[in-house]
Amino acid sequence: MLAKILSCSIVGLEGHVIDVEIDVGRGLSSFTLVGLPDAAVKESGERVRSAIRNSGMTFPTTHITVNLAPAELKKIGSAYELPIALGLLAASEQVPQEALIDTMVVGELALDGGVRHVRGILPITAFARDKGFKRIIVPATDANEAALVPGIEVIAAGSLAGLVDGLAGLAELVVARPTGATQVPAPGSAAFAPVDFSEIKGQEVAKRALEIAASGAHNCIFMGSPGSGKTLLARALPGILSDLLTEESLEVTRIYSVADMLPPDTPLVQTRPFRAPHHTISHAGMVGGGKFPRPGEVSLAHRGVLFLDELPEFDARTLEVLRQPMEDKVVTISRASGSLTFPARFQLIAAMNPCKCGWYGDPTRDCTCSPGNILQYQRKISGPLLDRIDIHVSVVRVPFEKLTDIRRGDTSSAIRARVTAARTRQAVRFTGTSLVCNADMGVAEVRQFCELDAAGNAIMKAAMAQLQLSARAFHRVLKLSRTIADLAGADKIATAHLAEALQYRPRMGE
């Protein structure tokens, strides 16, 4: 007898319907699985056999053929084991096949018949709903994640035996309901608000730069001697970031689900990711890749922050591949079998020393590097990459008087309120567009929303000549000025806003 169960394969972030066809025919006992399966899928036969027997059901002892269609699509992972088991039981008339009409099934099986977690449940469920499926059967551990998708019934399967009883009408099927998500940081992020801004002594310029960067999602780089507070400033940034919008939260959760980095108790990521990879990270680890491409750090930082400490210590090739996603907000990974695109709308925060020894320009310690070595060290960061960074800040040593000052500056919560107010102004401005913040603006939006008066044009003309601004840097200065004006509650960009934005450009030819 022939049975067909519908399942799903995730390639990148996109879903594909997989027809799991099972034929139980006459002949000697055998199990054949075809349809371009990988090693994990090929091993599913023995797990399915043990799961069915240990669940108190009969495994057919005839010739069994399992086909995963379409045949040209590589089948990866263990998500097909539950649909294969249900198909075998339906083909041997132990499960009513009509109970699985308009139903998508995914899940891995344990030898005792338990249903285990599989990755990518959120995009799989969203894909099933968009394809018109009425319900989806998922592992019970993934049910809260799947229930985030409205418009489709989610059945939580804890075991094969319990699921079969429910499909046969002998027990109630467990329907998952959306649960209230807690405010937790994205998996792998630095702890939420580890340092309050009021605890950071001095560094008023750097703290102001971070407030502007957070308000408009602008890229920022700190340069200063060791111990001046660059890393401390960057790691305090999560405490002033605005909340993710609902659409943004679902985007981030979808990426972490596909990357299999979403804990069972965190069905929805509600805070902006803060990723801080070590400088030994590989090219594939940064942008994504592998034999079967997975999201890299730039995608895991989507709608959040990518912090690169000791920037010149990163491999030059790894840094240069950041240029395209910084500009296009996506990263494309090409393989012989095709190309995959992952979102990468991240905010880059970087920190570096001015030279190899770290003391070039320090007022209290002498630099031991030669001029040539200093230039060589700084040239590890290419001009095109620096051109894509809006805010350049020199972080100076904090004097004793400020370190021991008992007075405290603005708290992170106070700064966060100003950042949220500026983001709200931007959301109103960009109503009806796909833009969220000022850093997202293209040339057309800059022309529309960053109009200058005569005095502003005069300042920019002088700056273009003195700072040797490229066309890209010119537009980035205007976007940064727009954010500074938003923080001030101004509708128009004033010369003061423009002048402050220009102060954050590096004093060198670009």
Backbone torsions as a table, in degrees:
resi	resn	phi	psi	omega
1	MET	NA	148.8	-177.1
2	LEU	-107.3	138.5	175.2
3	ALA	-136.7	152.1	178.7
4	LYS	-135.3	126.9	176.7
5	ILE	-118.0	141.2	-178.2
6	LEU	-99.8	130.2	178.9
7	SER	-129.5	-165.5	-174.5
8	CYS	-146.2	144.5	173.2
9	SER	-119.7	135.7	177.6
10	ILE	-102.5	120.0	175.6
11	VAL	-114.7	111.5	-170.8
12	GLY	70.2	-116.8	173.4
13	LEU	-113.9	4.6	-175.6
14	GLU	-102.5	145.3	-179.5
15	GLY	-97.4	155.0	174.9
16	HIS	-138.2	132.4	178.3
17	VAL	-70.5	130.9	177.4
18	ILE	-114.5	122.7	174.8
19	ASP	-86.0	113.7	177.1
20	VAL	-95.6	101.2	-176.0
21	GLU	-101.4	128.5	-178.7
22	ILE	-123.4	126.0	176.5
23	ASP	-117.0	118.1	176.0
24	VAL	-104.8	103.8	-175.2
25	GLY	-119.5	-171.9	179.7
26	ARG	-80.0	156.6	177.4
27	GLY	130.5	179.2	179.5
28	LEU	-66.2	152.5	-178.8
29	SER	-61.7	120.2	179.2
30	SER	-158.4	161.5	-180.0
31	PHE	-136.5	114.8	-179.3
32	THR	-119.4	127.4	179.8
33	LEU	-119.9	123.1	-178.7
34	VAL	-128.6	167.4	179.2
35	GLY	116.9	32.5	177.9
36	LEU	59.2	54.5	178.5
37	PRO	-84.2	152.6	172.8
38	ASP	-87.4	-175.6	-174.5
39	ALA	-62.4	-39.6	-179.1
40	ALA	-64.5	-37.6	179.6
41	VAL	-71.1	-37.9	179.8
42	LYS	-62.7	-31.5	-179.3
43	GLU	-78.2	-7.1	-173.4
44	SER	-65.4	-25.4	-176.9
45	GLY	-57.3	-46.3	-178.5
46	GLU	-68.8	-36.8	178.6
47	ARG	-67.7	-39.8	178.6
48	VAL	-64.4	-42.8	-180.0
49	ARG	-59.3	-49.3	-178.8
50	SER	-66.5	-39.8	-178.9
51	ALA	-63.5	-41.9	-179.9
52	ILE	-65.9	-46.9	-178.3
53	ARG	-65.3	-42.3	-178.8
54	ASN	-75.0	-8.5	175.5
55	SER	-94.6	4.5	176.9
56	GLY	85.4	17.4	179.5
57	MET	-115.4	172.1	-174.2
58	THR	-100.5	126.2	174.0
59	PHE	-87.5	125.9	-176.9
60	PRO	-57.7	134.9	-178.5
61	THR	-105.6	39.4	178.1
62	THR	-121.1	-168.0	178.7
63	HIS	-77.3	121.0	-177.0
64	ILE	-117.4	129.4	175.0
65	THR	-121.3	125.8	177.6
66	VAL	-114.6	124.9	179.9
67	ASN	-118.8	127.8	176.5
68	LEU	-105.4	108.6	-175.2
69	ALA	-111.7	147.0	6.5
70	PRO	-75.6	144.9	-172.1
71	ALA	-70.0	-25.0	-175.6
72	GLU	-79.5	-9.9	-179.0
73	LEU	-93.8	124.3	-179.6
74	LYS	-64.9	129.8	-179.9
75	LYS	-98.6	121.0	-173.6
76	ILE	-122.9	140.4	172.5
77	GLY	93.6	-173.0	-172.8
78	SER	-111.7	13.0	-175.5
79	ALA	-71.3	-8.8	-176.2
80	TYR	-92.5	-2.4	-174.5
81	GLU	-69.3	-43.1	178.1
82	LEU	-64.3	-45.8	176.1
83	PRO	-63.8	-33.3	176.5
84	ILE	-64.6	-43.7	179.9
85	ALA	-63.6	-44.3	178.9
86	LEU	-64.8	-36.6	177.6
87	GLY	-64.6	-41.0	177.3
88	LEU	-63.6	-40.6	179.6
89	LEU	-69.9	-34.8	177.3
90	ALA	-70.2	-41.3	-179.4
91	ALA	-67.2	-28.2	178.0
92	SER	-97.2	14.5	173.6
93	GLU	61.4	33.3	174.2
94	GLN	-98.6	-12.2	176.4
95	VAL	-134.2	133.3	177.6
96	PRO	-67.8	120.3	-176.0
97	GLN	-65.5	-29.5	-179.5
98	GLU	-66.9	-17.9	178.3
99	ALA	-72.5	-11.0	-177.7
100	LEU	-110.4	15.1	176.6
101	ILE	-69.1	138.8	-179.9
102	ASP	57.4	31.9	-178.4
103	THR	-125.2	132.5	173.1
104	MET	-100.8	143.1	-175.5
105	VAL	-129.0	130.5	172.7
106	VAL	-141.0	146.9	177.1
107	GLY	160.7	148.2	174.0
108	GLU	-99.0	148.2	-178.4
109	LEU	-109.1	139.1	168.6
110	ALA	-88.3	164.8	-178.2
111	LEU	-64.7	-26.3	179.8
112	ASP	-87.7	4.7	179.5
113	GLY	94.4	0.0	175.3
114	GLY	-68.7	151.5	-179.5
115	VAL	-104.4	121.9	-173.7
116	ARG	-102.7	163.1	-179.8
117	HIS	-59.3	144.2	169.2
118	VAL	-129.7	154.8	-178.1
119	ARG	-82.0	157.0	172.8
120	GLY	78.9	25.1	-175.9
121	ILE	-63.6	-40.5	-178.3
122	LEU	-61.4	-53.3	177.1
123	PRO	-64.5	-30.9	177.3
124	ILE	-64.8	-44.5	-179.3
125	THR	-66.3	-42.7	178.0
126	ALA	-62.4	-39.5	178.4
127	PHE	-64.9	-43.0	179.6
128	ALA	-60.9	-44.0	178.3
129	ARG	-61.8	-45.5	-178.0
130	ASP	-64.8	-26.5	178.9
131	LYS	-86.8	1.3	174.6
132	GLY	92.8	9.6	177.1
133	PHE	-70.0	141.1	-179.2
134	LYS	-82.0	-29.8	179.4
135	ARG	-153.8	166.0	179.8
136	ILE	-139.1	138.9	177.5
137	ILE	-103.6	122.6	-176.6
138	VAL	-131.7	163.3	174.2
139	PRO	-59.7	145.5	-178.4
140	ALA	-59.7	-32.4	179.8
141	THR	-68.1	-19.9	-179.1
142	ASP	-104.8	3.7	-171.7
143	ALA	-66.3	-38.7	179.8
144	ASN	-62.3	-37.9	177.6
145	GLU	-65.8	-45.5	-179.3
146	ALA	-65.6	-33.8	-177.7
147	ALA	-68.3	-10.5	176.0
148	LEU	-67.2	-20.7	-178.1
149	VAL	-89.2	117.0	179.4
150	PRO	-78.8	161.8	173.0
151	GLY	87.0	9.8	177.8
152	ILE	-148.1	140.4	179.3
153	GLU	-80.8	131.7	-178.3
154	VAL	-110.1	118.9	177.6
155	ILE	-99.9	123.3	179.3
156	ALA	-90.7	117.9	-178.8
157	ALA	-104.5	112.2	177.2
158	GLY	-88.8	-30.5	179.5
159	SER	-151.1	157.5	179.1
160	LEU	-65.5	-41.5	-178.7
161	ALA	-63.7	-44.6	179.2
162	GLY	-64.5	-37.8	179.1
163	LEU	-67.1	-43.8	179.8
164	VAL	-62.6	-41.0	177.7
165	ASP	-62.3	-39.7	178.9
166	GLY	-66.9	-41.2	179.3
167	LEU	-68.2	-29.4	179.6
168	ALA	-85.4	-2.6	179.2
169	GLY	82.7	12.3	-179.6
170	LEU	-89.0	-11.4	179.4
171	ALA	-153.6	167.8	178.9
172	GLU	-82.4	132.5	172.0
173	LEU	-73.1	141.4	-179.9
174	VAL	-86.0	113.8	179.1
175	VAL	-97.1	122.7	-178.4
176	ALA	-79.1	140.3	176.8
177	ARG	-116.9	149.3	177.6
178	PRO	-60.1	138.4	177.9
179	THR	-113.0	157.5	178.4
180	GLY	-68.6	122.1	-179.8
181	ALA	-81.0	143.5	179.7
182	THR	-92.5	157.0	-178.4
183	GLN	-81.2	94.5	-178.1
184	VAL	-128.2	153.8	178.8
185	PRO	-71.7	159.6	176.1
186	ALA	-61.5	143.3	-179.8
187	PRO	-55.4	134.6	179.7
188	GLY	85.1	-4.9	179.0
189	SER	-77.2	161.9	170.9
190	ALA	-63.5	153.9	179.9
191	ALA	-55.2	141.2	-174.5
192	PHE	-63.5	126.2	178.7
193	ALA	49.2	58.5	-177.8
194	PRO	-66.8	-27.6	-178.7
195	VAL	-132.4	131.3	175.9
196	ASP	-82.7	140.0	-178.5
197	PHE	-58.8	-29.4	-179.4
198	SER	-68.1	-17.7	179.1
199	GLU	-86.2	-9.9	-179.8
200	ILE	-88.9	114.3	-177.6
201	LYS	-82.4	139.9	-180.0
202	GLY	65.8	-150.5	175.8
203	GLN	54.7	40.3	-178.7
204	GLU	-61.6	-39.5	-179.2
205	VAL	-64.4	-44.5	-178.8
206	ALA	-66.6	-39.4	179.0
207	LYS	-67.0	-38.2	175.6
208	ARG	-63.4	-40.9	179.6
209	ALA	-62.4	-40.2	178.5
210	LEU	-67.1	-36.2	177.1
211	GLU	-63.0	-41.8	177.9
212	ILE	-66.7	-43.5	-179.5
213	ALA	-60.7	-43.6	179.6
214	ALA	-66.5	-33.7	-177.0
215	SER	-69.5	-34.1	-177.2
216	GLY	-118.6	7.0	-177.6
217	ALA	59.0	42.6	-179.3
218	HIS	-87.8	149.5	175.1
219	ASN	-74.9	146.1	-174.3
220	CYS	-145.5	142.7	176.3
221	ILE	-131.3	134.8	176.6
222	PHE	-106.8	134.2	174.4
223	MET	-126.2	128.9	179.7
224	GLY	-176.2	169.9	-177.3
225	SER	-71.8	162.2	179.9
226	PRO	-59.2	138.4	177.0
227	GLY	83.7	4.9	-178.6
228	SER	-81.2	-10.6	175.0
229	GLY	108.9	15.3	-176.9
230	LYS	-62.9	-50.1	-178.8
231	THR	-67.1	-39.2	178.2
232	LEU	-60.0	-43.1	179.0
233	LEU	-61.9	-46.1	-177.0
234	ALA	-64.7	-39.4	-177.4
235	ARG	-77.8	-10.0	172.3
236	ALA	-85.4	-12.0	-176.1
237	LEU	-58.0	-40.7	-178.8
238	PRO	-55.2	-26.2	-178.5
239	GLY	-71.1	-13.5	-179.5
240	ILE	-116.2	2.4	179.3
241	LEU	-74.6	144.2	177.9
242	SER	-73.4	160.7	179.2
243	ASP	-67.3	152.9	172.7
244	LEU	-69.3	139.9	169.6
245	LEU	-71.0	163.0	-176.6
246	THR	-57.6	-44.9	-179.5
247	GLU	-64.9	-40.0	178.9
248	GLU	-65.3	-41.1	179.9
249	SER	-60.0	-42.2	178.7
250	LEU	-67.0	-36.8	177.2
251	GLU	-61.1	-48.2	-178.4
252	VAL	-65.1	-44.0	179.8
253	THR	-61.0	-37.7	179.3
254	ARG	-61.7	-42.3	179.6
255	ILE	-65.6	-46.1	-179.1
256	TYR	-67.4	-29.4	176.7
257	SER	-67.3	-45.1	179.1
258	VAL	-66.0	-36.7	178.6
259	ALA	-76.3	-3.9	-179.0
260	ASP	58.9	43.2	179.9
261	MET	-119.7	18.8	-178.2
262	LEU	-102.7	111.6	179.8
263	PRO	-63.5	153.1	-179.1
264	PRO	-59.6	-29.7	-178.6
265	ASP	-90.3	8.2	178.9
266	THR	-127.0	75.4	-176.9
267	PRO	-69.4	-22.1	-176.4
268	LEU	-140.5	123.6	176.0
269	VAL	-78.7	123.6	-175.9
270	GLN	-118.3	-0.4	174.9
271	THR	-119.9	153.7	-176.4
272	ARG	-67.2	133.2	179.6
273	PRO	-61.7	147.6	173.3
274	PHE	-131.7	100.4	-176.7
275	ARG	-102.6	132.7	-178.2
276	ALA	-133.5	74.4	-178.8
277	PRO	-69.1	151.5	176.8
278	HIS	-74.1	155.1	-175.4
279	HIS	-69.6	-7.5	176.0
280	THR	-86.0	3.6	-177.4
281	ILE	-60.7	145.2	-179.8
282	SER	-81.0	168.6	176.5
283	HIS	-59.7	-44.8	-179.9
284	ALA	-67.4	-35.6	178.3
285	GLY	-65.8	-30.7	-178.6
286	MET	-76.9	-50.5	-174.3
287	VAL	-103.3	-8.1	-177.1
288	GLY	102.2	158.5	179.4
289	GLY	154.3	-152.0	-174.6
290	GLY	102.7	173.3	179.0
291	LYS	-59.4	-43.1	173.0
292	PHE	-116.6	96.7	-165.7
293	PRO	-53.6	134.8	175.1
294	ARG	-119.8	160.5	178.1
295	PRO	-63.3	141.0	176.0
296	GLY	-96.9	-170.0	-176.8
297	GLU	-62.1	-34.7	-178.8
298	VAL	-66.3	-29.9	177.2
299	SER	-83.7	-35.3	176.3
300	LEU	-66.2	-21.2	176.5
301	ALA	-92.8	8.9	-179.0
302	HIS	-54.9	131.1	-178.3
303	ARG	65.7	14.3	179.1
304	GLY	-137.9	-143.2	-172.0
305	VAL	-121.0	135.2	170.2
306	LEU	-110.3	110.6	-177.8
307	PHE	-102.5	120.2	178.5
308	LEU	-112.8	102.5	177.9
309	ASP	-86.0	147.3	-176.5
310	GLU	54.6	57.0	-172.2
311	LEU	-52.8	-44.8	-178.1
312	PRO	-66.2	-15.5	-179.6
313	GLU	-78.7	-13.6	176.5
314	PHE	-70.8	149.1	176.9
315	ASP	-59.5	137.8	-175.8
316	ALA	-58.7	-40.4	179.6
317	ARG	-64.6	-38.5	179.4
318	THR	-63.4	-38.9	179.2
319	LEU	-70.9	-40.6	-175.8
320	GLU	-66.5	-28.6	179.2
321	VAL	-72.0	-10.7	176.3
322	LEU	-73.1	-21.2	-172.8
323	ARG	-60.8	-45.1	-177.8
324	GLN	-67.3	-48.0	178.1
325	PRO	-66.8	-29.1	176.6
326	MET	-63.9	-31.6	-178.4
327	GLU	-90.1	-44.3	-173.1
328	ASP	-93.9	-13.6	179.0
329	LYS	67.9	12.6	173.1
330	VAL	-140.7	159.7	174.1
331	VAL	-126.2	132.4	-177.9
332	THR	-111.3	126.7	-180.0
333	ILE	-111.2	120.2	-176.7
334	SER	-104.2	134.5	175.8
335	ARG	-132.3	169.4	-179.6
336	ALA	-60.6	-30.8	-177.9
337	SER	-83.0	-7.6	-179.8
338	GLY	144.8	-175.1	-178.5
339	SER	-117.1	143.2	177.0
340	LEU	-121.3	142.0	179.8
341	THR	-120.0	127.0	176.4
342	PHE	-114.7	143.3	176.4
343	PRO	-68.1	147.5	-178.9
344	ALA	-151.5	53.8	179.6
345	ARG	-90.2	76.0	-175.5
346	PHE	-110.0	162.5	175.7
347	GLN	-107.6	120.0	-177.3
348	LEU	-88.4	125.3	170.9
349	ILE	-120.6	122.3	-176.2
350	ALA	-126.0	157.0	177.5
351	ALA	-139.6	141.9	-179.7
352	MET	-153.9	156.5	172.2
353	ASN	-85.6	157.7	-179.1
354	PRO	-75.1	-16.8	179.9
355	CYS	-156.7	-179.8	-176.5
356	LYS	-64.1	-44.1	179.5
357	CYS	-78.4	-21.8	174.7
358	GLY	95.1	-3.2	-171.4
359	TRP	-110.6	11.1	178.5
360	TYR	-64.5	125.3	-179.8
361	GLY	84.7	-2.4	179.0
362	ASP	-74.1	134.4	-175.6
363	PRO	-74.7	-14.4	-173.7
364	THR	-114.1	-18.2	-178.6
365	ARG	-128.0	146.7	-176.9
366	ASP	-87.3	140.2	176.0
367	CYS	-80.8	136.4	-179.5
368	THR	-100.1	4.0	-178.1
369	CYS	-88.8	145.5	174.1
370	SER	-76.7	158.6	177.9
371	PRO	-54.8	-37.7	178.8
372	GLY	-65.9	-39.7	179.0
373	ASN	-67.2	-37.5	177.9
374	ILE	-62.4	-46.6	-179.7
375	LEU	-64.0	-41.2	179.7
376	GLN	-63.7	-40.5	-179.7
377	TYR	-64.2	-46.1	-178.2
378	GLN	-70.0	-26.5	-179.6
379	ARG	-78.1	-2.8	172.8
380	LYS	-63.6	-24.2	175.7
381	ILE	-98.3	113.6	-173.5
382	SER	-70.5	156.0	177.6
383	GLY	-59.3	-44.8	178.0
384	PRO	-59.6	-34.2	177.6
385	LEU	-71.0	-43.6	178.3
386	LEU	-63.0	-32.3	-179.3
387	ASP	-64.8	-23.0	-179.5
388	ARG	-90.0	1.8	179.1
389	ILE	-102.3	122.7	-172.6
390	ASP	-76.9	-36.5	-170.7
391	ILE	-121.9	119.8	176.8
392	HIS	-114.8	121.5	-175.0
393	VAL	-128.3	131.7	172.1
394	SER	-89.7	121.0	-179.0
395	VAL	-98.9	118.2	-175.1
396	VAL	-100.7	160.8	178.4
397	ARG	-61.3	137.5	179.5
398	VAL	-84.0	123.9	-178.9
399	PRO	-70.0	161.9	-177.1
400	PHE	-56.8	-41.2	-176.3
401	GLU	-59.6	-40.4	-179.6
402	LYS	-76.1	-34.0	179.0
403	LEU	-63.9	-32.8	-177.5
404	THR	-98.8	2.7	179.9
405	ASP	-70.1	128.6	-177.1
406	ILE	-81.3	-12.2	178.8
407	ARG	-70.2	145.3	-178.9
408	ARG	-116.1	144.9	178.3
409	GLY	-84.3	-164.4	178.9
410	ASP	-62.0	140.8	177.5
411	THR	-77.0	163.6	177.7
412	SER	-61.4	-37.3	-179.5
413	SER	-65.3	-37.3	178.3
414	ALA	-68.1	-42.4	178.3
415	ILE	-66.4	-39.7	-179.6
416	ARG	-61.9	-35.1	177.4
417	ALA	-63.8	-40.7	178.2
418	ARG	-67.6	-40.0	178.7
419	VAL	-63.1	-43.7	-180.0
420	THR	-64.0	-38.9	178.3
421	ALA	-64.2	-40.7	178.4
422	ALA	-66.7	-39.9	177.6
423	ARG	-64.8	-34.5	178.5
424	THR	-65.6	-41.4	176.2
425	ARG	-59.6	-40.9	-180.0
426	GLN	-68.5	-38.9	179.0
427	ALA	-61.8	-40.3	177.5
428	VAL	-65.5	-42.8	-178.5
429	ARG	-62.4	-38.9	-174.0
430	PHE	-96.7	17.5	177.4
431	THR	-57.1	132.1	-179.7
432	GLY	90.8	-1.7	177.2
433	THR	-117.9	175.3	177.0
434	SER	-88.8	0.8	-177.2
435	LEU	-80.6	150.0	178.8
436	VAL	-119.6	-39.1	-176.8
437	CYS	-138.7	171.6	-174.6
438	ASN	-63.4	-33.5	-180.0
439	ALA	-63.6	-19.9	-179.6
440	ASP	-78.4	-13.5	-172.8
441	MET	-63.6	140.9	171.9
442	GLY	-97.0	-171.3	-177.2
443	VAL	-61.7	-41.8	-178.7
444	ALA	-64.5	-41.2	179.9
445	GLU	-70.0	-35.4	176.3
446	VAL	-61.8	-42.3	178.5
447	ARG	-63.5	-34.6	-177.0
448	GLN	-80.1	-41.9	-171.0
449	PHE	-105.5	-6.5	-176.3
450	CYS	-121.6	43.3	-178.9
451	GLU	-70.9	136.6	-179.5
452	LEU	-107.8	153.7	173.3
453	ASP	-87.3	-174.3	-176.4
454	ALA	-61.6	-41.7	-180.0
455	ALA	-65.2	-39.7	178.7
456	GLY	-65.5	-41.2	177.4
457	ASN	-62.6	-36.8	178.8
458	ALA	-65.7	-41.0	178.4
459	ILE	-63.9	-44.5	-178.2
460	MET	-67.3	-34.2	177.8
461	LYS	-63.5	-43.4	178.5
462	ALA	-66.9	-39.0	-179.3
463	ALA	-66.6	-38.7	178.8
464	MET	-58.1	-38.3	-178.7
465	ALA	-77.4	-43.9	-173.7
466	GLN	-77.4	-40.0	-177.5
467	LEU	-95.2	-2.8	-179.7
468	GLN	53.2	50.5	-177.6
469	LEU	-70.6	136.6	171.6
470	SER	-78.2	171.3	177.7
471	ALA	-61.9	-38.0	178.0
472	ARG	-64.0	-45.6	179.7
473	ALA	-63.5	-35.6	178.1
474	PHE	-58.7	-48.4	-179.6
475	HIS	-68.8	-33.0	178.4
476	ARG	-68.4	-35.4	175.6
477	VAL	-63.4	-40.5	179.3
478	LEU	-66.1	-40.6	177.9
479	LYS	-65.5	-39.1	178.1
480	LEU	-66.2	-39.4	176.8
481	SER	-62.3	-37.8	178.7
482	ARG	-63.5	-38.7	177.7
483	THR	-67.1	-42.1	178.5
484	ILE	-62.3	-39.0	176.6
485	ALA	-65.6	-37.5	177.9
486	ASP	-64.3	-39.7	177.2
487	LEU	-63.9	-32.4	178.7
488	ALA	-84.1	-4.2	-178.8
489	GLY	73.7	23.6	-176.7
490	ALA	-96.4	142.1	177.6
491	ASP	-80.7	-29.8	-178.2
492	LYS	-115.2	152.0	175.8
493	ILE	-79.5	118.2	178.8
494	ALA	-93.3	167.6	-179.7
495	THR	-62.9	-32.2	178.7
496	ALA	-64.7	-39.8	178.4
497	HIS	-65.6	-41.5	-179.7
498	LEU	-66.3	-41.4	-179.6
499	ALA	-64.1	-40.1	178.5
500	GLU	-66.2	-39.9	178.9
501	ALA	-62.3	-38.7	-180.0
502	LEU	-68.4	-27.3	178.5
503	GLN	-65.0	-20.1	-178.1
504	TYR	-91.6	4.7	174.4
505	ARG	-86.1	146.2	178.2
506	PRO	-66.9	145.0	-179.5
507	ARG	-88.6	67.2	179.0
508	MET	-159.0	162.3	176.6
509	GLY	-68.8	137.2	-177.7
510	GLU	-111.6	NA	NA
